[in-house]
Amino acid sequence: MPLTERGAFQLPEAADYLSLSLTVVRRLIKRGLIRRLPGIRHVVITKAECDRFLREQEDLAKLAA
């Protein structure tokens, strides 16, 4: 079963979902702004984590406006 059906993305899929480059997603993970699943060889990010990040960005944009 593909990860997307399980509610998770590998790094390139997560970058597409977030409309960001791979480099930016890697930087966000390194800075702790996006959490990846621990203990997995490949970078895997849950859909819920991507949605949480997007919601926070929308909230920040509303505060800045």
C-alpha positions as CSV (number, residue, x, y, z in Angstrom):
1,M,0.0,0.0,0.0
2,P,1.5,3.4,-1.0
3,L,2.4,5.8,1.8
4,T,-0.1,8.4,0.5
5,E,-2.9,5.9,1.2
6,R,-1.6,5.5,4.7
7,G,-1.6,9.2,5.3
8,A,2.1,9.9,4.9
9,F,4.5,11.3,2.3
10,Q,8.1,10.7,1.4
11,L,10.1,13.9,1.1
12,P,9.4,14.7,-2.6
13,E,5.7,14.1,-2.2
14,A,5.6,16.2,1.0
15,A,7.4,19.0,-0.9
16,D,4.8,18.9,-3.7
17,Y,2.0,18.8,-1.1
18,L,3.4,21.9,0.7
19,S,4.3,23.6,-2.6
20,L,7.9,24.0,-1.5
21,S,11.2,22.8,-2.8
22,L,13.0,19.8,-1.4
23,T,15.7,22.1,0.0
24,V,13.2,24.2,1.9
25,V,11.4,21.2,3.4
26,R,14.8,19.8,4.5
27,R,15.6,23.1,6.2
28,L,12.2,23.2,7.9
29,I,12.8,19.7,9.3
30,K,16.3,20.7,10.5
31,R,14.9,23.8,12.2
32,G,12.2,21.6,13.9
33,L,9.3,23.4,12.1
34,I,8.2,20.1,10.5
35,R,8.5,16.8,12.3
36,R,9.4,13.6,10.4
37,L,8.7,10.1,11.5
38,P,11.5,8.9,13.7
39,G,13.6,5.8,13.2
40,I,12.8,5.4,9.5
41,R,15.6,5.3,6.9
42,H,13.8,7.5,4.5
43,V,12.3,10.9,5.3
44,V,8.6,10.3,5.9
45,I,6.2,13.1,7.0
46,T,2.6,12.4,7.9
47,K,-0.2,14.2,6.1
48,A,-1.4,15.5,9.5
49,E,2.0,17.1,10.1
50,C,1.9,18.8,6.7
51,D,-1.6,20.1,7.4
52,R,-0.5,21.3,10.8
53,F,2.3,23.3,9.3
54,L,0.1,24.8,6.6
55,R,-2.5,25.8,9.3
56,E,0.2,27.5,11.3
57,Q,1.4,29.4,8.2
58,E,-2.1,30.6,7.5
59,D,-2.5,31.7,11.1
60,L,0.8,33.7,10.9
61,A,-0.3,35.3,7.7
62,K,-3.6,36.4,9.2
63,L,-1.8,37.9,12.2
64,A,0.6,39.8,9.9
65,A,-2.2,41.2,7.8
